[in-house]
Amino acid sequence: RRQERLARVARFSADLNVALMGGARRVGREWTRLASDFVRLGPLGWHAFFRDSRVVDRVVSRFRAGLAWE
């Protein structure tokens, strides 16, 4: 069960990275699907994602660099 949860978290993280590289301007199905996938991870998955992905650091650095919406 733990392996499955980690695999789902890793898949979500990869999908989010691809979406972020594509730019924040792309709104619609991709972001809706990502939000849905995130919710389905559940509390343990959320914890693993934020602990392991460092997504907050990466997003903050993009804002600081002025790249958030390019």
Residue, then its C-alpha position, 0 to 999 in steps of 0.5 A: r500500500r505504501q509503495e502504491r501511494l508513493a508511486r501515485v505521489a511521484r506520478f502527480s509530481a511529474d505531471l505537475n512539473v510538466a504543467l509548470m514547465g508549460g507555463a501557468r497560462r494554460v488553464g483548463r483540463e490539465w489544471t483541473r485534472l491535476a487538482s483532482d489527482f491531488v485531492r485523490l492523493g489524500p492526507l498521507g499523499w499530500h504530506a509525502f508530496f510536500r515533504d519530498s517535492r520541495v514544490v513550495d521552494r520551486v514555485v516561490s523561486r519562480f515568482r522571485a525570478g519573474l517566471a511564474w506566468e511566462 
